[in-house]
Amino acid sequence: MANDWTRRNFLKTASAGSIALGAATAVPEALRAEAASEKAFVEGAWFFEPDAAWRKSLSKPDQDIMFEFDVKVPLRDGVNLSANIWRPKAPGKYPVVIMYTPYDSTSHWVMSEAQYYASRGYVFGGVDLRGRYGSGGTSYLYWHQDWKQGGFEGFDVQDVLKFFGEQSWSTGKVAMQGPSYLAMVQWMGAYLGSPYLAAMVPECSPGDHYNNVFPGGAFQLGNSTLFLTKLGGSRTNNDDLRPFFDWEKVYHHLPLRTTDQTFVGKRCQLWQDFLDHPDHDEYWRFSVAEWPGVNQITPGKYSQVKAPSLNITGWYDQVQQDTINNYLEMVQYGPAELRDKHRLIVGPWRHNAYVRKTGDIDFGPLADADFRPVKLRWYDFWLKGMSNGVMDEPPVSIFIMGDNKWRGERQWPISRAVSTKYHLHSSGKANSRFGDGLLSTDEPGSESVDGYIYDPENPVPTFGNVEPWQDYLSNDVDGARNRLAIQHRDDVLIYVTPELEHDVEVTGRILVTLFAATDARDTDFTAILNDLSPDGYARILADGIVRGRYRKSFKKQELLTPGTIYEYTIDLMSISHVFQKGHRIQVEISSSNFPNYDRNPNTGHALGEDAELRKAKQTIYHDRRYPSHILLPVIPA
């Protein structure tokens, strides 16, 4: 028999004090005492201290600059890359900073970085990767076209490091910097080993390339289509072509296998290789990381990375968890002598955009960051040997959203966090924001199931927590956005706490455990965490997806038996956010987030082959036997 869960009854009972809300409303005194005595954190961020002494010790911009255009960098297979080099005009030997880029080494972005560092006593090299702009060879992406024979970007990076390390004007100490693609290639070059690599700044960095393309086992359609039009086999960015495409047709095109031929008029090897390798197989072996399943990490190749890393990302960055994992892997599995030499900075930003406004939300002046002085301090220490105290700063700096302030931490994850299960509850009608879904730390008893129909012909649209440079985001749906307009749909289940009696800080990894059944051979489940304010604004904080056939492992598909209840883990990555008093914690459960991810056609067929779509009947369980919940790391007050 269904229980009497209704939002009104729950609120009535909660206000009477007979339902415990666990760590969200009451933290044991012992935990408070432990947190107070631990002194594991410091308020603020060292890089936002405008008058700090370390700024006065930075290398001064007192060098005239000379420029060398289109310098040829020879690779081991006879291909020549094109490098633009800025260096101090005064004779002498200087340390080197490199940006190895697919995005044009003569861009304003590269040149502004070059002028900044070259004027401060560094050689700066902007290098076009293989097959791009002035470089020889054929463009692919991360790997080489001959990847089956072992070709990948890491070898090219290794040769570039050797070239810059051995020039007459070089001290032999080289650093690499840059975000996204420019970050991942740093890791690939680093694990091959180079006596010249002295420091790294991988920003917004993928770690396991499989997770970059197939997060949760689902195909990241929006980003991968951008690769197809911007990078796939082309020598240039082709940005002026983007308005030409009808993106509605591009993303809805089926089968996915022919998307490349239909929209760019040719077969693209990169696109075809993605579709040929939806499993975590040998294709992905060149990554520094190997994460074989949801929330699973292995030592990977991090023990071979013999350089300190300064890792920078944002809570709204699509590869935020990868960047955090890279830091964790180096601290845990990197060379022992370097394990305490890595640093992590996480702000309220999207991908490579260190500005105060993300989506709808202005996070204030403390979110507006210029990291060039920070990187300069890092280089001054590791490349010039200057004693500037950079290694005395807290190893982890995080921006706490909601409070909009910085905090330095001695470790990550934060040991004082209390892992708290917020269980899903309802009387079987959690559909939409008008339903009766509830979220609490009370363990479930006998409860009705929730259900909905997932129709891939009418998927839940992507809205919030994605990148603005993907063309389907032209209507401003990146970063922090209000999910309210999405929540009228009956295929979105909503679970929400009562109004919080005091502030609740959640800082760390967010995971949803979902017990669900479907009538399909394969399907997806999605989860989104929101902060619901008193005025009804549902601010998206984190989202995740899991493809049914990859619920156990990304390495091996296992189709579903219709009607069988399975346990799924959905990774929502990490956040640091204060849910303020009077706000509510809200969770959405559904089966699509399109076009950020491809639509699961629910057929169980191979990826990319379906022109057929079918509806799936989804059933969500949340009772004593099947306690579906979201796990939140709550920081004691």
VEXDREN-2710 file (C-alpha; in Angstrom, 1 decimal):
% VEXDREN-2710
k/r/px/py/pz
1/MET/0.0/0.0/0.0
2/ALA/1.4/3.4/-0.8
3/ASN/2.5/5.6/2.1
4/ASP/1.1/9.0/2.8
5/TRP/4.0/11.0/1.4
6/THR/2.9/14.4/0.3
7/ARG/4.8/17.7/0.4
8/ARG/2.3/19.3/2.7
9/ASN/2.3/16.4/5.2
10/PHE/6.1/16.3/5.1
11/LEU/6.5/20.0/5.8
12/LYS/3.9/19.8/8.6
13/THR/5.8/16.9/10.2
14/ALA/9.2/18.5/9.7
15/SER/8.0/21.7/11.3
16/ALA/6.8/19.7/14.3
17/GLY/10.4/18.3/14.7
18/SER/9.6/14.6/14.2
19/ILE/11.6/14.1/11.0
20/ALA/15.4/14.3/11.3
21/LEU/17.1/16.1/8.4
22/GLY/20.5/14.8/9.3
23/ALA/23.6/16.8/8.4
24/ALA/21.6/19.3/6.5
25/THR/20.0/20.8/9.6
26/ALA/21.9/19.4/12.6
27/VAL/25.6/18.6/12.7
28/PRO/26.8/16.5/15.7
29/GLU/28.8/18.6/18.2
30/ALA/31.7/16.1/17.9
31/LEU/32.0/16.9/14.2
32/ARG/31.9/20.6/14.9
33/ALA/34.7/20.3/17.5
34/GLU/36.8/18.2/15.1
35/ALA/36.4/20.8/12.3
36/ALA/37.2/23.6/14.6
37/SER/40.4/22.0/15.9
38/GLU/41.6/20.7/12.6
39/LYS/42.5/24.1/11.2
40/ALA/42.6/22.6/7.8
41/PHE/41.6/25.7/5.9
42/VAL/42.3/29.4/5.6
43/GLU/39.8/32.1/4.5
44/GLY/40.5/33.9/1.2
45/ALA/42.7/33.2/-1.7
46/TRP/46.4/34.2/-1.9
47/PHE/46.0/35.2/-5.6
48/PHE/43.4/37.8/-4.8
49/GLU/45.6/39.8/-2.4
50/PRO/46.4/42.9/-4.5
51/ASP/49.1/44.2/-2.2
52/ALA/50.7/40.8/-1.3
53/ALA/54.4/40.7/-0.9
54/TRP/54.8/38.0/-3.6
55/ARG/53.6/40.3/-6.3
56/LYS/56.6/42.6/-5.7
57/SER/58.9/39.7/-6.1
58/LEU/57.7/38.7/-9.6
59/SER/59.9/38.9/-12.6
60/LYS/59.7/42.5/-13.9
61/PRO/58.6/43.5/-17.4
62/ASP/62.0/45.1/-18.3
63/GLN/62.9/43.1/-21.4
64/ASP/62.7/44.2/-25.0
65/ILE/61.3/41.5/-27.2
66/MET/62.4/40.0/-30.5
67/PHE/60.1/37.9/-32.7
68/GLU/60.8/34.9/-34.9
69/PHE/58.0/33.9/-37.3
70/ASP/57.3/30.4/-38.6
71/VAL/60.3/28.7/-37.1
72/LYS/60.3/25.0/-38.2
73/VAL/60.4/22.4/-35.5
74/PRO/61.4/19.0/-36.8
75/LEU/59.6/15.9/-35.6
76/ARG/60.9/12.3/-35.5
77/ASP/58.9/11.3/-38.6
78/GLY/60.2/14.1/-40.8
79/VAL/57.2/16.4/-40.4
80/ASN/57.9/20.1/-39.5
81/LEU/55.7/22.0/-37.1
82/SER/55.4/25.8/-37.3
83/ALA/56.4/27.8/-34.2
84/ASN/56.3/31.5/-33.5
85/ILE/58.8/32.5/-30.9
86/TRP/59.0/35.6/-28.8
87/ARG/62.2/36.1/-26.7
88/PRO/64.1/38.7/-24.8
89/LYS/66.3/40.7/-27.1
90/ALA/69.2/40.8/-24.7
91/PRO/71.8/38.1/-25.1
92/GLY/71.7/35.2/-22.7
93/LYS/69.9/32.0/-21.8
94/TYR/66.3/32.1/-20.7
95/PRO/63.7/29.5/-19.5
96/VAL/60.9/28.7/-21.9
97/VAL/57.1/28.7/-21.8
98/ILE/55.2/26.8/-24.5
99/MET/51.6/26.8/-25.8
100/TYR/51.1/23.9/-28.1
101/THR/47.8/24.7/-29.8
102/PRO/45.3/23.6/-32.5
103/TYR/43.8/27.2/-32.5
104/ASP/46.4/29.3/-34.4
105/SER/49.7/30.3/-32.8
106/THR/49.3/33.9/-34.2
107/SER/46.0/34.5/-32.4
108/HIS/45.6/37.5/-30.2
109/TRP/45.3/35.1/-27.2
110/VAL/48.7/33.5/-27.9
111/MET/50.4/36.9/-28.6
112/SER/49.1/38.5/-25.4
113/GLU/50.5/35.6/-23.4
114/ALA/53.8/35.8/-25.3
115/GLN/54.2/39.6/-24.7
116/TYR/53.5/39.2/-21.0
117/TYR/56.1/36.4/-20.4
118/ALA/58.8/37.4/-22.9
119/SER/58.9/40.9/-21.4
120/ARG/59.6/39.3/-18.0
121/GLY/62.6/37.2/-19.1
122/TYR/61.1/34.1/-20.7
123/VAL/61.2/32.7/-24.2
124/PHE/57.6/32.1/-25.3
125/GLY/56.8/29.6/-28.0
126/GLY/53.4/29.3/-29.8
127/VAL/53.4/26.0/-31.7
128/ASP/50.8/24.9/-34.2
129/LEU/50.1/21.2/-33.8
130/ARG/50.4/18.7/-36.6
131/GLY/48.3/19.5/-39.7
132/ARG/47.1/22.9/-38.3
133/TYR/47.8/26.3/-39.7
134/GLY/51.5/26.5/-40.7
135/SER/52.5/23.0/-39.5
136/GLY/53.0/20.0/-41.8
137/GLY/51.3/16.7/-41.6
138/THR/47.7/15.8/-41.3
139/SER/45.3/17.0/-38.7
140/TYR/43.4/14.5/-36.5
141/LEU/42.6/15.1/-32.8
142/TYR/44.8/14.2/-29.8
143/TRP/45.9/11.0/-31.5
144/HIS/47.4/10.7/-35.1
145/GLN/45.6/9.2/-38.0
146/ASP/47.9/6.2/-37.6
147/TRP/46.8/5.6/-34.0
148/LYS/46.5/1.9/-34.7
149/GLN/50.3/1.9/-35.1
150/GLY/50.8/3.9/-31.9
151/GLY/50.8/7.5/-33.3
152/PHE/49.6/10.2/-31.0
153/GLU/50.3/13.8/-30.0
154/GLY/52.5/12.9/-27.1
155/PHE/55.4/12.1/-29.3
156/ASP/55.1/15.5/-31.1
157/VAL/55.0/17.3/-27.7
158/GLN/58.1/15.4/-26.6
159/ASP/60.0/16.5/-29.8
160/VAL/58.8/20.1/-29.3
161/LEU/60.2/20.1/-25.7
162/LYS/63.5/18.8/-26.9
163/PHE/63.7/21.5/-29.6
164/PHE/63.1/24.3/-27.2
165/GLY/65.2/22.8/-24.4
166/GLU/68.3/22.6/-26.7
167/GLN/68.3/26.0/-28.3
168/SER/71.3/28.3/-27.7
169/TRP/69.1/30.8/-25.9
170/SER/67.4/28.2/-23.7
171/THR/68.4/27.3/-20.1
172/GLY/67.0/23.9/-20.7
173/LYS/64.0/24.4/-18.4
174/VAL/60.7/24.4/-20.2
175/ALA/57.1/24.8/-19.0
176/MET/53.9/24.2/-20.8
177/GLN/50.6/26.0/-20.3
178/GLY/47.1/26.3/-21.7
179/PRO/43.5/25.0/-21.4
180/SER/41.5/22.1/-22.8
181/TYR/43.2/20.6/-25.8
182/LEU/46.4/22.5/-24.8
183/ALA/46.2/21.0/-21.4
184/MET/45.6/17.4/-22.3
185/VAL/48.6/17.3/-24.7
186/GLN/50.7/18.5/-21.8
187/TRP/49.9/15.3/-19.9
188/MET/50.5/13.1/-22.9
189/GLY/53.9/14.7/-23.5
190/ALA/54.8/14.6/-19.9
191/TYR/54.2/10.9/-19.3
192/LEU/56.5/10.0/-22.1
193/GLY/59.3/11.8/-20.2
194/SER/61.4/14.8/-21.0
195/PRO/64.5/16.1/-19.2
196/TYR/63.4/19.6/-20.2
197/LEU/59.9/19.7/-18.8
198/ALA/60.2/21.6/-15.5
199/ALA/56.6/22.7/-14.8
200/MET/53.0/22.4/-16.2
201/VAL/49.9/24.5/-16.0
202/PRO/47.1/22.3/-17.4
203/GLU/43.9/24.4/-17.2
204/CYS/40.4/22.9/-17.7
205/SER/42.1/19.6/-18.6
206/PRO/40.7/16.3/-19.8
207/GLY/42.4/13.4/-18.3
208/ASP/40.9/10.3/-19.8
209/HIS/39.9/11.2/-23.3
210/TYR/37.1/8.6/-23.2
211/ASN/35.5/10.6/-20.4
212/ASN/35.9/13.7/-22.6
213/VAL/33.8/12.1/-25.4
214/PHE/31.6/9.6/-23.6
215/PRO/30.9/10.9/-20.0
216/GLY/28.9/8.3/-18.2
217/GLY/29.0/6.2/-21.4
218/ALA/26.8/8.7/-23.3
219/PHE/28.1/10.4/-26.5
220/GLN/28.7/14.1/-25.9
221/LEU/27.1/15.1/-29.1
222/GLY/27.3/18.9/-28.9
223/ASN/31.1/19.0/-28.2
224/SER/31.9/16.2/-30.6
225/THR/30.0/17.9/-33.4
226/LEU/32.0/21.1/-32.8
227/PHE/35.1/19.0/-33.2
228/LEU/33.7/17.8/-36.5
229/THR/33.1/21.3/-37.9
230/LYS/36.1/23.1/-36.2
231/LEU/38.9/20.6/-36.0
232/GLY/38.1/17.4/-37.8
233/GLY/40.6/17.1/-40.6
234/SER/40.8/20.8/-41.2
235/ARG/43.8/23.1/-41.1
236/THR/41.9/26.1/-39.7
237/ASN/39.1/26.8/-37.2
238/ASN/36.4/27.6/-39.8
239/ASP/34.6/29.8/-37.3
240/ASP/32.9/31.8/-40.1
241/LEU/31.2/28.6/-41.4
242/ARG/29.3/28.1/-38.1
243/PRO/26.4/30.4/-38.9
244/PHE/25.8/28.5/-42.1
245/PHE/24.7/25.3/-40.5
246/ASP/21.2/24.6/-39.4
247/TRP/22.1/23.3/-36.0
248/GLU/18.6/22.0/-35.2
249/LYS/19.0/19.7/-38.2
250/VAL/22.6/18.8/-37.4
251/TYR/21.8/17.6/-33.9
252/HIS/18.6/15.8/-34.8
253/HIS/20.2/14.0/-37.8
254/LEU/20.0/10.2/-37.8
255/PRO/21.8/8.0/-38.1
256/LEU/24.7/9.6/-36.4
257/ARG/27.0/7.5/-38.6
258/THR/26.3/9.8/-41.6
259/THR/26.3/13.2/-39.8
260/ASP/29.8/14.0/-41.1
261/GLN/28.9/13.2/-44.8
262/THR/25.6/15.0/-44.5
263/PHE/26.8/18.3/-43.1
264/VAL/30.5/18.7/-44.1
265/GLY/30.2/16.7/-47.3
266/LYS/32.9/14.1/-46.5
267/ARG/33.7/11.2/-44.3
268/CYS/35.7/12.3/-41.3
269/GLN/37.9/9.7/-39.8
270/LEU/37.7/11.3/-36.3
271/TRP/33.9/11.2/-36.3
272/GLN/33.9/7.6/-37.5
273/ASP/36.5/6.5/-34.9
274/PHE/34.4/8.0/-32.1
275/LEU/31.4/6.0/-33.2
276/ASP/33.5/2.9/-33.7
277/HIS/34.8/3.0/-30.1
278/PRO/32.0/3.7/-27.6
279/ASP/33.6/1.2/-25.3
280/HIS/36.7/2.1/-23.3
281/ASP/39.0/0.1/-25.5
282/GLU/42.4/0.3/-27.1
283/TYR/41.5/3.5/-29.0
284/TRP/41.6/5.5/-25.8
285/ARG/44.9/4.0/-24.5
286/PHE/47.0/7.2/-25.1
287/SER/45.4/9.2/-22.3
288/VAL/47.4/9.8/-19.1
289/ALA/44.3/8.6/-17.1
290/GLU/42.3/5.4/-17.2
291/TRP/38.9/5.7/-15.5
292/PRO/37.1/2.4/-16.4
293/GLY/33.8/3.2/-14.7
294/VAL/31.7/5.8/-12.9
295/ASN/33.7/7.3/-10.0
296/GLN/36.6/4.9/-10.6
297/ILE/40.2/5.9/-11.0
298/THR/43.3/3.8/-11.5
299/PRO/47.0/4.8/-11.3
300/GLY/47.0/5.4/-15.1
301/LYS/50.4/6.8/-16.3
302/TYR/50.7/9.5/-13.6
303/SER/53.8/7.9/-12.1
304/GLN/55.6/8.8/-15.3
305/VAL/54.8/12.5/-15.0
306/LYS/57.9/14.1/-13.5
307/ALA/56.8/17.7/-13.4
308/PRO/54.8/19.8/-10.8
309/SER/51.4/20.8/-12.0
310/LEU/49.2/23.9/-11.3
311/ASN/45.7/22.8/-12.2
312/ILE/43.0/25.4/-12.8
313/THR/39.3/24.8/-13.5
314/GLY/35.7/26.0/-12.7
315/TRP/32.6/24.5/-11.2
316/TYR/30.8/25.0/-14.5
317/ASP/33.6/23.6/-16.6
318/GLN/32.6/20.5/-18.6
319/VAL/35.9/18.8/-17.7
320/GLN/36.0/20.1/-14.1
321/GLN/36.1/16.6/-12.6
322/ASP/38.8/15.5/-15.0
323/THR/41.0/18.5/-13.9
324/ILE/40.4/17.7/-10.2
325/ASN/41.1/14.0/-10.8
326/ASN/44.4/14.9/-12.5
327/TYR/45.4/16.7/-9.3
328/LEU/44.3/13.8/-7.1
329/GLU/46.1/11.3/-9.3
330/MET/49.4/13.2/-9.1
331/VAL/49.0/13.5/-5.3
332/GLN/48.3/9.8/-4.9
333/TYR/50.1/8.1/-7.8
334/GLY/52.7/10.6/-9.1
335/PRO/56.4/10.3/-8.3
336/ALA/56.8/10.3/-4.5
337/GLU/59.2/13.2/-4.5
338/LEU/56.6/15.4/-6.3
339/ARG/53.4/14.4/-4.6
340/ASP/53.2/17.6/-2.5
341/LYS/54.3/19.8/-5.3
342/HIS/50.9/20.0/-7.2
343/ARG/48.3/22.7/-6.8
344/LEU/44.6/23.0/-7.6
345/ILE/42.4/26.1/-8.1
346/VAL/38.6/25.9/-8.7
347/GLY/36.5/28.9/-9.2
348/PRO/32.9/29.6/-10.3
349/TRP/33.8/29.5/-13.9
350/ARG/32.9/27.7/-17.1
351/HIS/35.5/26.3/-19.5
352/ASN/38.5/28.7/-19.7
353/ALA/36.6/31.8/-18.8
354/TYR/37.8/33.3/-15.5
355/VAL/35.2/36.1/-15.3
356/ARG/32.8/37.1/-12.6
357/LYS/29.6/36.3/-14.4
358/THR/28.7/32.7/-15.4
359/GLY/25.4/32.3/-17.0
360/ASP/22.8/34.4/-15.1
361/ILE/24.9/34.7/-11.9
362/ASP/27.4/37.5/-11.1
363/PHE/29.7/36.0/-8.5
364/GLY/31.3/39.3/-7.7
365/PRO/34.7/40.9/-8.1
366/LEU/36.5/37.9/-6.4
367/ALA/35.6/35.8/-9.4
368/ASP/37.2/38.1/-11.9
369/ALA/40.7/36.6/-12.2
370/ASP/43.9/37.3/-14.2
371/PHE/46.0/34.2/-13.8
372/ARG/49.1/35.5/-15.6
373/PRO/50.7/36.7/-12.4
374/VAL/49.8/33.4/-10.7
375/LYS/51.5/31.4/-13.5
376/LEU/54.4/33.8/-13.5
377/ARG/55.0/33.1/-9.8
378/TRP/54.8/29.4/-10.6
379/TYR/57.4/29.7/-13.4
380/ASP/59.7/32.0/-11.4
381/PHE/59.9/29.3/-8.7
382/TRP/60.2/26.2/-10.9
383/LEU/62.1/27.7/-13.9
384/LYS/64.2/30.5/-12.4
385/GLY/64.6/29.1/-8.9
386/MET/63.3/32.3/-7.3
387/SER/62.3/31.9/-3.6
388/ASN/58.9/33.5/-3.7
389/GLY/56.8/31.4/-1.3
390/VAL/54.5/29.9/-3.8
391/MET/54.8/26.4/-2.3
392/ASP/53.9/27.7/1.1
393/GLU/50.4/28.6/-0.1
394/PRO/47.5/26.2/0.6
395/PRO/47.6/23.4/-2.1
396/VAL/43.9/23.7/-2.9
397/SER/42.0/26.9/-3.4
398/ILE/38.2/26.7/-3.9
399/PHE/35.5/29.3/-4.5
400/ILE/32.4/28.7/-2.4
401/MET/29.4/29.6/-4.4
402/GLY/26.4/31.0/-2.6
403/ASP/28.7/32.7/-0.1
404/ASN/30.9/33.9/-3.1
405/LYS/34.2/33.7/-1.2
406/TRP/37.4/31.8/-1.5
407/ARG/38.9/29.3/0.9
408/GLY/42.3/27.6/1.0
409/GLU/42.2/23.9/1.9
410/ARG/45.0/21.6/2.9
411/GLN/43.5/18.6/1.1
412/TRP/40.9/17.4/-1.3
413/PRO/38.5/15.8/-0.8
414/ILE/37.9/17.7/2.5
415/SER/38.2/15.2/5.3
416/ARG/35.7/17.1/7.6
417/ALA/32.9/16.7/5.0
418/VAL/30.1/14.5/6.2
419/SER/28.8/12.2/3.4
420/THR/25.0/12.6/3.7
421/LYS/22.4/10.7/1.9
422/TYR/19.4/12.7/0.8
423/HIS/16.7/10.1/-0.2
424/LEU/14.1/10.5/-2.9
425/HIS/10.5/10.3/-1.6
426/SER/7.0/10.6/-3.1
427/SER/3.6/9.0/-3.2
428/GLY/4.2/8.2/-6.8
429/LYS/3.6/11.6/-8.4
430/ALA/6.9/13.4/-8.5
431/ASN/6.4/14.4/-12.1
432/SER/7.3/18.0/-12.8
433/ARG/7.6/20.8/-10.3
434/PHE/3.9/20.5/-9.5
435/GLY/4.4/17.0/-8.2
436/ASP/4.9/15.6/-4.7
437/GLY/8.5/14.6/-4.8
438/LEU/10.4/15.2/-1.6
439/LEU/14.1/15.0/-0.6
440/SER/15.2/14.3/2.9
441/THR/17.8/12.4/5.0
442/ASP/15.0/10.2/6.3
443/GLU/15.5/6.6/5.1
444/PRO/12.5/5.5/3.0
445/GLY/10.0/2.9/4.1
446/SER/7.2/1.5/1.9
447/GLU/6.7/3.9/-1.0
448/SER/5.1/4.1/-4.4
449/VAL/7.3/4.1/-7.5
450/ASP/7.6/7.1/-9.8
451/GLY/7.4/6.8/-13.5
452/TYR/7.6/8.6/-16.8
453/ILE/7.8/8.0/-20.5
454/TYR/11.1/9.0/-22.1
455/ASP/10.5/9.9/-25.8
456/PRO/13.7/10.6/-27.7
457/GLU/11.6/12.4/-30.3
458/ASN/10.9/15.0/-27.6
459/PRO/14.0/15.0/-25.4
460/VAL/14.6/17.2/-22.4
461/PRO/16.5/20.2/-23.8
462/THR/19.9/21.2/-22.5
463/PHE/19.6/24.2/-20.3
464/GLY/22.5/25.3/-18.1
465/ASN/25.9/23.9/-17.1
466/VAL/27.3/23.7/-20.7
467/GLU/29.6/25.8/-22.8
468/PRO/28.6/29.0/-24.7
469/TRP/30.8/28.4/-27.6
470/GLN/28.8/25.5/-28.9
471/ASP/26.3/26.7/-31.4
472/TYR/23.2/25.2/-30.0
473/LEU/23.7/27.5/-27.0
474/SER/23.0/30.7/-29.0
475/ASN/20.0/31.3/-26.8
476/ASP/22.1/31.7/-23.7
477/VAL/21.8/28.4/-21.8
478/ASP/25.4/28.1/-20.5
479/GLY/26.6/28.1/-16.9
480/ALA/24.3/28.9/-14.0
481/ARG/20.7/29.1/-15.3
482/ASN/17.1/28.9/-14.0
483/ARG/15.7/25.4/-14.7
484/LEU/12.2/26.4/-13.9
485/ALA/11.0/26.5/-17.5
486/ILE/12.2/22.9/-18.0
487/GLN/10.4/21.6/-14.9
488/HIS/6.9/21.7/-16.2
489/ARG/7.6/18.5/-18.1
490/ASP/6.1/15.2/-16.8
491/ASP/9.3/13.3/-18.0
492/VAL/11.3/15.3/-15.4
493/LEU/10.9/14.0/-11.8
494/ILE/11.5/16.7/-9.1
495/TYR/12.5/16.0/-5.5
496/VAL/13.0/18.9/-3.1
497/THR/13.7/19.5/0.6
498/PRO/11.7/21.8/2.8
499/GLU/13.1/25.3/3.3
500/LEU/16.4/25.0/5.0
501/GLU/16.6/26.2/8.6
502/HIS/20.2/27.3/8.3
503/ASP/22.9/27.5/5.6
504/VAL/24.2/24.2/4.3
505/GLU/27.6/24.0/2.6
506/VAL/28.1/21.2/0.2
507/THR/31.7/20.8/-1.0
508/GLY/33.0/17.7/-2.8
509/ARG/32.0/14.9/-5.2
510/ILE/28.3/14.5/-5.9
511/LEU/26.9/11.1/-6.8
512/VAL/23.3/9.9/-7.3
513/THR/22.4/6.2/-6.7
514/LEU/19.3/5.4/-8.6
515/PHE/17.3/2.2/-8.6
516/ALA/15.4/2.0/-11.9
517/ALA/13.7/-0.3/-14.4
518/THR/12.9/0.3/-18.0
519/ASP/11.1/-1.6/-20.8
520/ALA/14.0/-1.0/-23.2
521/ARG/17.2/-2.9/-23.9
522/ASP/19.2/0.2/-23.3
523/THR/18.4/3.7/-22.1
524/ASP/19.8/6.7/-20.2
525/PHE/19.2/8.2/-16.8
526/THR/20.2/11.8/-15.9
527/ALA/20.3/13.8/-12.7
528/ILE/20.6/17.5/-12.0
529/LEU/21.3/19.3/-8.7
530/ASN/19.7/22.7/-8.2
531/ASP/19.5/25.4/-5.6
532/LEU/15.8/26.4/-5.4
533/SER/15.6/30.0/-4.0
534/PRO/12.4/31.4/-2.3
535/ASP/11.6/33.4/-5.4
536/GLY/11.4/30.1/-7.4
537/TYR/14.7/30.4/-9.3
538/ALA/16.1/26.9/-9.7
539/ARG/19.8/27.5/-10.2
540/ILE/21.6/24.5/-11.8
541/LEU/24.7/23.5/-9.9
542/ALA/25.7/20.1/-11.4
543/ASP/24.4/17.5/-13.8
544/GLY/25.3/13.9/-14.9
545/ILE/24.2/11.0/-17.1
546/VAL/24.7/7.3/-17.2
547/ARG/24.0/5.0/-20.2
548/GLY/22.4/1.8/-19.1
549/ARG/24.7/-0.6/-21.0
550/TYR/27.7/1.0/-19.2
551/ARG/26.3/1.0/-15.7
552/LYS/28.9/-1.5/-14.5
553/SER/31.9/-0.6/-16.7
554/PHE/32.8/1.6/-19.6
555/LYS/34.9/-1.3/-21.0
556/LYS/32.2/-3.8/-21.6
557/GLN/28.6/-3.3/-22.7
558/GLU/25.9/-5.2/-20.9
559/LEU/22.4/-4.6/-22.3
560/LEU/19.4/-4.4/-19.9
561/THR/16.7/-7.0/-19.3
562/PRO/13.4/-5.1/-19.7
563/GLY/11.5/-4.9/-16.4
564/THR/14.6/-5.7/-14.2
565/ILE/15.5/-3.3/-11.5
566/TYR/19.2/-2.1/-11.7
567/GLU/21.3/0.1/-9.6
568/TYR/22.8/3.1/-11.4
569/THR/25.5/5.5/-10.3
570/ILE/25.2/9.0/-11.9
571/ASP/28.3/11.2/-11.5
572/LEU/27.5/14.9/-11.1
573/MET/31.1/15.8/-10.6
574/SER/32.1/18.2/-7.8
575/ILE/30.8/21.5/-6.4
576/SER/31.3/23.9/-3.6
577/HIS/28.1/25.7/-2.8
578/VAL/26.2/27.1/0.2
579/PHE/22.5/26.5/0.1
580/GLN/21.3/29.5/2.1
581/LYS/18.7/29.5/4.8
582/GLY/15.3/29.5/3.3
583/HIS/16.5/27.9/0.1
584/ARG/15.8/24.3/-0.8
585/ILE/18.0/21.5/-2.3
586/GLN/16.4/20.1/-5.4
587/VAL/17.1/17.1/-7.6
588/GLU/15.8/16.3/-11.1
589/ILE/15.7/12.8/-12.5
590/SER/15.1/12.2/-16.2
591/SER/16.5/10.4/-19.3
592/SER/17.9/13.0/-21.7
593/ASN/19.9/16.2/-21.8
594/PHE/19.9/17.1/-25.5
595/PRO/21.9/18.1/-27.5
596/ASN/24.6/18.1/-24.9
597/TYR/24.4/14.3/-25.1
598/ASP/23.0/12.2/-27.9
599/ARG/19.5/10.8/-27.5
600/ASN/19.5/7.2/-26.5
601/PRO/17.1/5.6/-29.1
602/ASN/16.2/2.8/-26.5
603/THR/16.8/0.0/-29.1
604/GLY/20.0/-1.5/-27.7
605/HIS/21.6/-1.3/-31.2
606/ALA/25.2/-0.2/-31.8
607/LEU/26.0/3.5/-31.4
608/GLY/25.4/5.6/-34.5
609/GLU/23.4/3.0/-36.6
610/ASP/19.9/3.9/-35.5
611/ALA/17.5/5.9/-37.6
612/GLU/14.8/4.4/-35.5
613/LEU/13.7/5.9/-32.1
614/ARG/11.4/4.2/-29.6
615/LYS/9.8/5.4/-26.4
616/ALA/10.8/3.9/-23.1
617/LYS/8.8/3.5/-19.9
618/GLN/11.0/4.3/-16.9
619/THR/10.2/3.4/-13.3
620/ILE/12.2/4.9/-10.4
621/TYR/12.2/3.0/-7.1
622/HIS/12.8/4.7/-3.7
623/ASP/11.8/2.4/-0.9
624/ARG/13.5/0.5/1.9
625/ARG/14.9/-2.1/-0.5
626/TYR/15.8/0.3/-3.2
627/PRO/16.8/3.5/-1.5
628/SER/17.5/5.9/-4.3
629/HIS/19.4/9.0/-3.1
630/ILE/21.9/11.7/-3.8
631/LEU/25.1/11.7/-1.7
632/LEU/26.1/15.2/-0.6
633/PRO/29.4/16.0/1.2
634/VAL/28.1/18.4/3.8
635/ILE/30.7/20.7/5.6
636/PRO/29.9/21.1/9.3
637/ALA/29.2/24.7/10.3
END
